[in-house]
Amino acid sequence: MGESSKATSTEELNSRRKMHPVKAPGQSNSPIPIRIAQRIARVAYLIWEFTESNFSTFVIPNTAFGILGAFAASVLVEGSNGHPSIMEVFQRFPLVIAFNWHNVLIFDLANQRSPESIQEDILNKPWRPIPTGKVTADQTRRSMLVAIPSVLMLNYALGVWRQGVFIQILTWLYNDLRGGDEVIRDLIISIAYGMFNSGSLQIAVGYQAHISRGGIIWTSIISGVILTTMQVQDLKDQAGDSSRGRQTMALFLGDYVSRLCIAFFVVVWSIVCAYFWSLDALVYAVPVVPAAVVVLRVLLMRKPQEDSATWRWWCLWTITLYALPLTSQVRGWTAILPTLLDDAAASS
């Protein structure tokens, strides 16, 4: 009797376990679709944490270069599809963002996984994924085995595979070969800007068109701006760069000479850009005002906190340069507006 009762209770227990299976420690009670959505959201947030510091300095400016440049297609591109309409340009805006963001992600994954970068981030940027322990350096390396082929396929689908291949080569030179710690650092970055900018412009105008001689010149001018003035971002980090052994232009040339060079080239490139776009005197004030602020600050304000603010003013100045293609459209509308008004008056 006792054995029969014991067998019955065992059968009931097994039946209950089948109906309500025991969950492993840490297993979520949420339905599978919700768990999948949570995992996707976690990955998306990790991507943001990896790229957050370069989103405002790389993704946004390079996207702006392509979108704003597309509005001056008559100068920068040529092809069989004519000039893209405003609606066509804005429809391609998400594609331009995707191109820049995905390629920047590869750069940041490669950059933040090195032992030197991890130690530096523990001190200066402890909120990044690897210092916080959200992912390991080895997991980051493995993710690149998927991310790099996917970005190459994206670049090919968008018609900018040439720029994409060069971007990956430059990423390898900067991070794995530690070109970012050498004097050629700014040269690598300036070429990378040229690839990002030309790719952004190509996507914004559509695959039927291609960048003209004027577009190549304008892209090269901006790369020249980056090469000769982007060292302004290194002024605030000279102590840390020196302790790490990083050879930035600010350390190579010395603080005084570096500041003089930045001020000189900010003035030079403002004049060159104004000449390229044949700016009117009033429109010329758009890049000149932030340029003057950058020059005065870089020469007169030399504390690290002041250099950080100068770096932000430099970013504003470069954005005004990117916006200069719009002036050709404004000037065109200004030229034809009197004719349109006269025609309207005559027809009435």
Secondary structure, 3 states (H helix, E strand, C coil): CHHHHHHHHHHHHHHHHHHCCCCCCCCCCCCHHHHHHHHHHHHHHHHHHHHHHHHHHHHHHHHHHHHHHHCCHHHHEEECCCCCCHHHHHHCHHHHHHHHHHHHHHHHHHHHCCHHHHHHHHHHCCCCCCCCCCCCHHHHHHHHHHHHHHHHHHHHHCCCHHHHHHHHHHHHHHCCCCHHHCCCHHHHHHHHHHHHHHHHHHHHHCCCEEECHHHHHHHHHHHHHHHHHHHHHHHHHHHHHHHHCCCCHHHHHCHHHHHHHHHHHHHHHHHHHHHHCCCCHHHHHHHHHHHHHHHHHHHHCCCHHHHHHHHHHHHHHHHHHHCCHHHHHHHHHHHHHHHHHHHHHHHC
